[in-house]
Amino acid sequence: MAAPKKYPDELRERAVRLVTDAQKDPSGRRGACTRIGAQLGIPADTIRGWLRTVEIDQGLRPGTTTDDAARLAALEREVVELRRANGILKSASAFFAAELDRPSRR
């Protein structure tokens, strides 16, 4: 279960949009995350992380996109479940094979 989000999605999108617009202007580029973070009451490092995630998702920066990360996590959960089921089936087959090897009492 994922942790609850501290900031709503609308605030996140607004902060990223404001920083992106501020970075387009060369005079406002420096300290844009710090300035906008102070205005919105969000730490600058949080906004930098959000901005990095958006840039990765848009293909502007190398890294694993959000969709790919979610797909990988789902596949890893599936692998864990399949390995657990495989272990159960192996132990069950070993149990029944041992029953067949025992002499009958009839």
N, C-alpha and C positions, 0 to 999 in steps of 0.2 A: 504494500500500500504506500502510495506516494505521500510525502509530507505536504501539509496544506501550504498554499502559496501566501507569502507575507504581503505581496503587492498584487493588486488586481491587474488583469491583462490590459485593460484600457490605459492604466497609468504606465505600464511597461511600454506599450506601443507609443504613447505620447512622448515619453522620455527619449526613446530611441529616435523618434522622428525629429525632436528638437535638437538632439546632439548631431544627427546627420545633417540637418539644415545649418547648424552653427559651424560644422566642419567644412561646408562648401564655401563659406566666406573666409578668406585667408586671415583677416584681422581677428575673427572670433574663434579660430580653430584651437588656439592654445588654451587649455583649461576649460574646454567646453563641458566635459563630463563633470568637473568639479563645480562649475558655476550653475549648471542646470540641476545637478544633484542637490545643491544647497537651496535652490528655488523650490524644488519639489519635495524636499525632505528625504532624499534617498542618498545613501552613500555613493560616492563617485565610483568606487570599485564595483559596486553592483551594476551600475549603468554601463561600465566598461565591459563587464561580462555579458550583459544583454546585447550590447553592440557587437561584441565578438561572435556571439551565437547567430545574430542576424546576418553578419557578413559571411559566416560559414554556410548558412542556409542558402544565401544568394549566390554562392560560388565565388565570392570576392576574396576569400581567404581559404587556405587549405585546412581540411579537418573533416571530422565525421558530422554529417548533417543530423538534425533532430530526428527526421524520419528514419534515417539509417540506424541511429542509435536505438530508437524504439523497436525497430525490426530485429536488430541484433539481440536486444534484451529478451524479446519474445521467443526467438529461436533458442537462446541459451536456456530459458525456462523449459522449453519443450524438450531439449536434450536431457536436462536433469530428470524430467518426468519419465522419459523413455528409458533412461539408464536404470531408474528405480524399478520400473515395470519389468525390464529385462532381468534384473537381479531377482525379483520375485519369481519370475518364470523359471529361471535357472535353478533356484532352490526347490521349487515345486517339482520340476522334472527329476532332480536328483533324489528327492524324497520318494517319488513314485517308482523310479528305477530301482531304488533299494528295496522297495516292497516287492517288486517282481523277482529280484534275486533271492529272496528268502524262500526257504522250502515251505511248502504248504502243509498245514496241520490236518488235513483231511484224511 
